[in-house]
């Protein structure tokens, strides 16, 4: 692909050089008139190439918009459905798994508080030391 682009560029430069030489040598009148005519030809050629490239870019953007519309909208709908499922799963897990654990921890905390109150428990003055191996 790269070699074809290089060959095409070389051919384009050669054609433009030959066209310039033929227009400059084949024209009548002073050299400034011939240069003016050559510049008019090149400006016209560049305008045509620019219009073709601009229309190609607009076509590519339209194609991209259509592809995105056809692919992204269903993807967003699927993403929304997945988010709903995740929310439902999270609510289920929090109700079925986390709530009993929280209730058990609360009950244990109540029992500790009641035991401490009933026994007159005071915090230890010296922290326990762990025996290490």
C-alpha positions as CSV (number, residue, x, y, z in Angstrom):
1,X,0.0,0.0,0.0
2,X,2.8,2.4,0.9
3,X,4.7,1.7,-2.3
4,X,1.6,2.4,-4.4
5,X,1.1,5.7,-2.6
6,X,4.8,6.6,-3.3
7,X,4.4,5.6,-7.0
8,X,1.2,7.6,-7.3
9,X,2.8,10.6,-5.8
10,X,5.8,10.4,-8.1
11,X,3.5,10.0,-11.1
12,X,1.4,13.0,-10.0
13,X,4.5,15.2,-9.6
14,X,5.8,14.2,-13.1
15,X,2.4,14.9,-14.7
16,X,2.2,18.3,-13.1
17,X,5.8,19.1,-14.1
18,X,5.1,18.1,-17.7
19,X,1.8,20.1,-17.7
20,X,3.6,23.1,-16.4
21,X,6.4,22.9,-19.0
22,X,4.0,22.4,-21.8
23,X,1.8,25.3,-20.7
24,X,4.8,27.6,-20.3
25,X,6.4,26.7,-23.6
26,X,3.3,26.4,-25.7
27,X,1.6,29.6,-24.7
28,X,1.6,32.9,-26.5
29,X,2.4,36.3,-25.0
30,X,4.8,37.5,-22.3
31,X,5.9,35.0,-19.6
32,X,3.8,36.7,-16.9
33,X,0.6,35.9,-18.9
34,X,1.7,32.3,-19.3
35,X,2.4,32.0,-15.6
36,X,-1.0,33.5,-14.8
37,X,-2.7,30.9,-17.0
38,X,-0.7,28.1,-15.3
39,X,-1.6,29.4,-11.9
40,X,-5.3,29.5,-12.9
41,X,-5.1,25.9,-14.1
42,X,-3.5,24.8,-10.8
43,X,-6.0,26.8,-8.6
44,X,-8.9,25.2,-10.5
45,X,-7.3,21.7,-10.1
46,X,-6.7,22.2,-6.4
47,X,-10.3,23.4,-6.0
48,X,-11.7,20.3,-7.7
49,X,-9.5,18.0,-5.5
50,X,-10.6,19.9,-2.4
51,X,-14.3,19.6,-3.3
52,X,-13.8,15.8,-3.9
53,X,-12.0,15.4,-0.6
54,X,-14.6,17.4,1.3
55,X,-17.4,15.4,-0.1
56,X,-15.6,12.2,0.8
57,X,-15.1,13.4,4.4
58,X,-18.8,14.3,4.7
59,X,-19.8,10.9,3.3
60,X,-17.5,9.2,5.8
61,X,-18.9,11.2,8.7
62,X,-22.5,10.4,7.6
63,X,-21.6,6.7,7.4
64,X,-20.0,6.8,10.9
65,X,-23.1,8.5,12.3
66,X,-25.4,5.8,10.8
67,X,-23.2,3.0,12.1
68,X,-23.0,4.6,15.6
69,X,-26.7,5.0,15.7
70,X,-27.3,1.4,14.7
71,X,-24.7,0.0,17.0
72,X,-24.6,2.3,20.0
73,X,-28.4,2.6,20.8
74,X,-28.9,-1.1,21.2
75,X,-25.7,-1.3,23.2
76,X,-27.0,1.4,25.6
77,X,-30.3,-0.4,26.0
78,X,-28.4,-3.6,26.9
79,X,-26.2,-1.6,29.3
80,X,-29.3,-0.1,31.0
81,X,-30.9,-3.6,31.3
82,X,-27.6,-4.9,32.9
83,X,-27.5,-2.0,35.3
84,X,-31.1,-2.8,36.4
85,X,-30.1,-6.5,37.0
86,X,-27.1,-5.5,39.0
87,X,-29.3,-3.2,41.1
88,X,-31.8,-5.9,41.7
89,X,-29.0,-8.4,42.6
90,X,-27.5,-5.9,45.0
91,X,-30.8,-5.3,46.8
92,X,-31.4,-9.1,47.0
93,X,-27.9,-9.7,48.5
94,X,-28.3,-6.9,50.9
95,X,-31.7,-8.1,52.1
96,X,-30.8,-11.9,52.2
97,X,-27.2,-11.9,53.3
98,X,-26.2,-8.6,54.8
99,X,-29.3,-7.9,56.9
100,X,-29.0,-11.1,59.0
101,X,-25.3,-10.5,59.6
102,X,-26.0,-6.9,60.7
103,X,-28.8,-8.1,63.0
104,X,-26.5,-10.7,64.5
105,X,-23.8,-8.2,65.1
106,X,-26.3,-5.9,66.7
107,X,-27.6,-8.6,69.0
108,X,-24.0,-9.5,70.0
109,X,-23.3,-5.8,70.8
110,X,-26.5,-5.7,72.9
111,X,-25.5,-8.8,74.8
112,X,-22.0,-7.4,75.5
113,X,-23.5,-4.1,76.7
114,X,-25.9,-5.9,78.9
115,X,-23.1,-8.1,80.3
116,X,-20.9,-5.2,80.9
117,X,-23.7,-3.3,82.7
118,X,-24.7,-6.4,84.8
119,X,-21.2,-7.2,85.9
120,X,-20.1,-3.7,86.3
121,X,-17.3,-4.3,83.9
122,X,-14.7,-1.7,83.6
123,X,-12.2,-1.4,80.8
124,X,-8.8,-3.1,81.6
125,X,-6.1,-0.9,82.9
126,X,-3.4,-2.8,81.1
127,X,-3.9,-4.2,77.6
128,X,-3.5,-7.9,77.1
129,X,-0.2,-9.1,75.7
130,X,-0.2,-11.8,73.1
131,X,2.1,-14.6,73.3
132,X,4.2,-15.0,70.2
133,X,5.8,-18.2,69.0
